[in-house]
């Protein structure tokens, strides 16, 4: 059974397989650019989470140090 493919209106780089209803990339270069951008954004978000965790850790350390100095 040969796949039936149709273009997606207003998206020249995408096509739809009418048998599976899957949307497929028709432009390999654009697809690779999209994947790189997605990977970059994921890394940025992970770095943001790491920074927030470090801020919390520093805040906890600061609170403990203040508590130690008050007890003396």
Secondary structure, DSSP 4 states (H G I P E B T S, - for coil): -PPPEEEETTEEEEEEETTTTEEEES-HHHHHHHHHHHHHHHHHHHHHHHHHHHHHHHHHHHHHHHHHHHH-
